[in-house]
Amino acid sequence: MACWAELAFDVPPLPSRVRTLAHHSSPDVARAVVGAFAIDGDLLEIRSFDRGHIHDTFVSTWRRADGVVRRYLHQRINDRVFTDVPALMNNIANVTSHLATRYGAAAEVAPMRSLELVPTRAGGHYLVTEDAPWRTYVFVEGTRSFDRCDSRERAHEAARAFGQFQADLAGLDVRRLRETIPRFFSSPYRLLQLEDAIAADLVGRVKHARAEISFVQMRRQLVDAVESAMRGGAFPARIVHGDTKLNNLLFDERSGRAVCVVDLDTCMPGWSLYDFGDLVRFTAARCKEDEPDLAQAGMDLELYTALVDGYLEGAGALLTSAEVAMLPLAARLVTLTVGMRFLADHLAGDRYFKVARENHNLDRARVQFAMVSDMERQLGSMERWVRGRASAGGVTAGRAAE
């Protein structure tokens, strides 16, 4: 990276702490910030980038002195959601640095690449302004993302990539990452939150959600299954992604291979099965997350089997035999847990998840619970597939808990 004196910008140099122009970011606000990052060249363009619901995101285009044009992705970090930004950026810096070293050492054979943080000119991982913190990544060219899974092959590839992501982070000491959202992966804690929302009944919605509350209460024994297994030493805490939606993968436009895992905000210590369960919940769903017609809700078994195959291909060597055996349970548990979060937010007055209509979060919870019910109907098939693939791949005799 060139030193500051060698860089040319069409924006004025800014100190590491700058004043931005408005509380809600715009391209003009971003333009005032990007010059504080160590980017070589002249700024040609900056525009909004419609991705995600948490941070404000922008893409800038720069031309270097040698004529090469490069793009960068800038994010105004939502520090109301992520209140411990130093911990958040510590985690991302550790993860991206570890992956870059690993992939760089195997550049000729590694199908994956890591997000690359661009430092500030002062050498930091992020920039602090009077308005909000900012970070910058190198834009990953030649890729695309998908909001819906259109084939078994795509599901397999997504699961392989997320599984490999976990396996590739196995060499990074889990103690170097911090818990940025306390108890984020804890299903028992989410149940407590739901029970608190029921008891408080702040907006008088409990009487209209009796069926959904009963659905959860009938499955209380499922809630602590994974955490009790961890406490018993069946498997260790690992570094997990925490938000394994299909659209958090970038696929190569030419080969169709998944090449980069993005949205690393929830990378922290947790249980590996959460990543698999959330991937099933999102990718194998038969309908969108807030579909009012519950007749459309459920789990696509064909996509589930593809996810199992891909995940075992990517992470199978990492997993203990107990983790492999619990894959079907994890799919049910994560789906139930997310449903509990939607239901708790509905009962509390829609304070966390954005809503666009009346009972929006209740509809979301109902879709999750309908998917859990469908998983329960198909549980025998789910378990048989895992046993068959695990035996064929030799992972049922896998590693002991570390």
Order of alpha helices (4+ residues) and beta strands (2+ residues): beta-alpha-beta-beta-beta-alpha-beta-beta-beta-alpha-alpha-alpha-alpha-alpha-beta-beta-beta-beta-alpha-alpha-alpha-alpha-alpha-alpha
